[in-house]
């Protein structure tokens, strides 16, 4: 047994010696990871507010019945453009025609009675001076003549009303625009007292977009305007662009045309409205859109590419290369996304070197190696920012 142990120990000693020789000491540290950076420089950046909104027709007219009756015909094609005054429906006019004819007869009777009373006054006038008739008889005739004139006026008013009711049996468009679906069919009974809805007309060119913004955000914008941080070229024509539901940009810009001067107590927001041309009828009432209000330009704005910003539940941040080429995390306050770049409102300053490539290899506080080609690149303003 002793001999066997001696042989085993003798064989292990050379093996351990060879392993120690192969180690050669501590292995070398890996090189710092290579990253691409941009050097931030101030530039003119469009300052904008993006809010959700709804499209609204400039004018909406509800066509309602103004007389009682049975609908005889629909005189327009649903979903087409109609002009102001165009006939849309015809209500059975026979009853209204009879009332009109009776009113014409009443006017004729009143005129005849008034004429007769006036002739009596004319005959009595010279006789009262000759004392052939009493003063009382003359005044009674004069009163009868005046009453006849009043009855003529009343009969004419009834005739005008009957004429209007007869005209209302042809239901016409109050405004020009796109006529919607008919709410009544031929044979339906409509009522003036219940104001039966027959159809709706909407003007679709131009259109309004209604939206709201928090009063605190508007206060910040006003403060930036007063301080000169944002330059506003023309407050009367604040430019607004739209992003449609499919993500595409509406090709024609609009302008802000209404700003409410009161704050909604329940929501803390202020109502705004923009107007847009809509010749192609791409915008429809009730459609959801996102409105981008260009409130002015920040002459010293900062932007970084979208890929450089890390967005987490804890906040937004970028990685910058600080002294001694050490990577440092910087919390930032983001503005809007313009094209492929984020507008940075706070957290970085001109001259900072922001890492835009190789972030997955970087640890905070670790040394990095800047790629020579990336150090000179500066974030370009997006083409869609204007």
Secondary structure by P-SEA (a helix, b strand, c coil): caaaaaaaaaaaaaaaaaaaaaacccccccccbbbbbbbbbbcccccbbbbbbbbbbcbbbbbbbcccccccccccccccccccccccccccaaaaaaaaaaaaaaaaaaaaaaaaaaaaaaaaaaaaaaccccaaaaaaaaaaaaaaaaaaaaaaaaaaaaaaaaaacccccccccccccccccccbbbbccccccccccccccbbbbbbcccaaaaaaaaaaaaaccccccccccbbbbbbccccccccbbbbbccccccccccccbbbbbbbbbcccccccccbbbbbbbccccccbbbbbccccccccccbbbbbbbcccbbbbbbbbbbccccccbbbbcccccccbbbbccccccccccbbbbbcccccccccccccccc
